[in-house]
Amino acid sequence: MESRLAQLSALSQKDKLTAYQSVLVDTLTSPDPTRVHADLHTLVENVIQESVGLVISRQILTDLVLGLQRGAIADSQLKKSIVQDILEIIQPRLVSYEEQVNSLRFQLADILEAEEEWSTAARVLMGISLDSSQRVMSDEDKLRIYVRIVRLLLEDEDSVQAETYYTRAALLTHSTTDKETLLQFKLCQARISDYSRKFLEAASRYHELSWIAEIDEDERRHMLSAAVTCAVLAPAGPNRSRVLGSLCRDERTAELPTFTILAKMFHDRILRPAEVHEFEGTLKPHQLARLSQSSNDRLASAIADDDDDDVADGATNTSTRTGPATVLDRAVLEHNLLASSKIYNNITFRGLGTLLDLTPGAAENMARKMIEQGRLKGSIDQVERLITFQVDGEEDDAQGKAGGLGDVEQTEEDTGAPFTKRWDQQIRLTAANVESIVQHLTEKGLVQLAPTQA
């Protein structure tokens, strides 16, 4: 190869291009694959010399790039090593060959992605010059590159760096109408929210994507499952309840293995440790991240509860936990606290701590935070060491109407016990609603009542 290239130096500039192209074709079609890498290395080193000329060297490198792209080298490992070697040779004169380098980087990224070397492939794409002096790259092409980098980084759970390129991509979404690119961007949106622990936002985005017909059925099922997982991990409160309701109304969720815990959360039922442990096995590593407590939270959670009345009532608490340990743990504790507010009118710090397996101070601290953030309605009496839950009257008011037939008169009777009173009221409302429906159907002639027999 060296002797053949030495002969080309004596040729005129007009004949050099044809001669170098002939050498390139012979090298790429060589029957001996063991010599291809070494010969291409020698050829590229020779062709980028100033004596050859920039016009000729660019053309030869362009032909080489096209040859590799069309499959002139069948062995992926050999092609990978050749591309890496060429990029290393050209690196000192990168400015002169930006277009050829960009094409080689795309090919190398394809090989690395096929080998599931996600982060390495992303770094290769990061090295692409998007503002080339040789060819202006459109905003749409830049968007595709950014979205691909984000997707590759997320495969290796590098959410921090992925968010940087996601921000750049977000500024260019207006530049394309390509459905595939926009769908990939929306999926990256959902995954970024997931990794950033914005679970409520992620659940909504995943659920939205699960309805898009252009996406493969298995992928849509996977997105629906991810939506359920994120909804379960989201902070307890009215916003999460709306997302849970939307997922429960989706008939497809009944086929998912996580439907049981979804339904229990939607219906405000307390979750048991066995159910939580089973659900934990379906989570990804970032969804099991451990939480650290602030010094103020540790101090508040460690306050001892010396209320003798609680002990006398049998509400003993032996837990030493001062707060949730993981993201899932926090979601479950907050849900169980919200569910307990549907069961009890009030509860002591010690009693809530026993229910949640927390110290009384930690239970109070969690309730206080949820009340402050508007996710729990209630008040705290620190003198009596008591949490009083506020009953939302909207649900009871809605039950006083039967299919739009008007208000049903409600009379309250003091039975002495709050739960007995609530139960009796529900029975009265149900009976009144049924009677109103039957009366309305009878007036319309849709139902005929059979005469009673003595």
ZIBEL-V638133 format. One record per pair of residues at least 24 apart in sequence whose C-alpha atoms are under 6 Angstrom apart, sorted by the first residue. I is the first residue (numbers start at 1). J is the second residue. Records with the same first field share a line. If there is no record, write none. Layout:
I = J + J
//
This chain:
17 = 56
37 = 82
102 = 128
118 = 152
119 = 153
122 = 149 + 152
140 = 175 + 176
143 = 169 + 172
199 = 230 + 234
200 = 231 + 234
203 = 227 + 230 + 231
233 = 328 + 331
235 = 331
236 = 334 + 335
237 = 375
268 = 339
269 = 339
270 = 336 + 339
288 = 326 + 327
289 = 326
290 = 325 + 326
291 = 325 + 326
300 = 361
301 = 361 + 362
302 = 361
303 = 361
315 = 351
317 = 354
319 = 357 + 358 + 359
320 = 359
321 = 358 + 359
322 = 358 + 359 + 362
323 = 362
341 = 389
345 = 389
346 = 387 + 388 + 389
347 = 386 + 387
348 = 385 + 386
349 = 385 + 386
402 = 433
//
